Amino acid sequence: MQSKQNDSHIKRMADLLRQGATLTDLACPNCSSPLFRLQDGTLWCGKDEKKVVVVKEGEEPPKTEGNSGMDKLETILMAKVQDLQVKIEKTNNVEELGKLASALNELLSSLEKIKKMNKS
């Protein structure tokens, strides 16, 4: 059981690298797993599937404006994008591939909307 969990964490981390994320020298404060920097600059824990904010000693943590619901939604959507990527890699069925691509397009569109909302 533990081996399957480790394998899934490693696969998710490999997926992050394939998607263009960069492995950093930082570790997740929650699980000590290596952190990845996504293309948008966000630090991401591949094991916990969460966004990580690093606050240096003496600095104030960034102010959150009640976006925890949006952050959680963004995290869930990112996990779903990764799930779809795995399914797309495994399928050879053209019809299923079309459905997966459509779902991926919708997820990416939703993620873009969330990012725009967070900027404003």
PyMOL commands that set and color helices and strands:
alter all, ss='L'
color gray80, all
select helices_A, chain A and resi 2-18+68-90+94-119
alter helices_A, ss='H'
color red, helices_A
select strands_A, chain A and resi 22-27+34-37+43-45+50-52
alter strands_A, ss='S'
color yellow, strands_A
deselect
rebuild
show_as cartoon
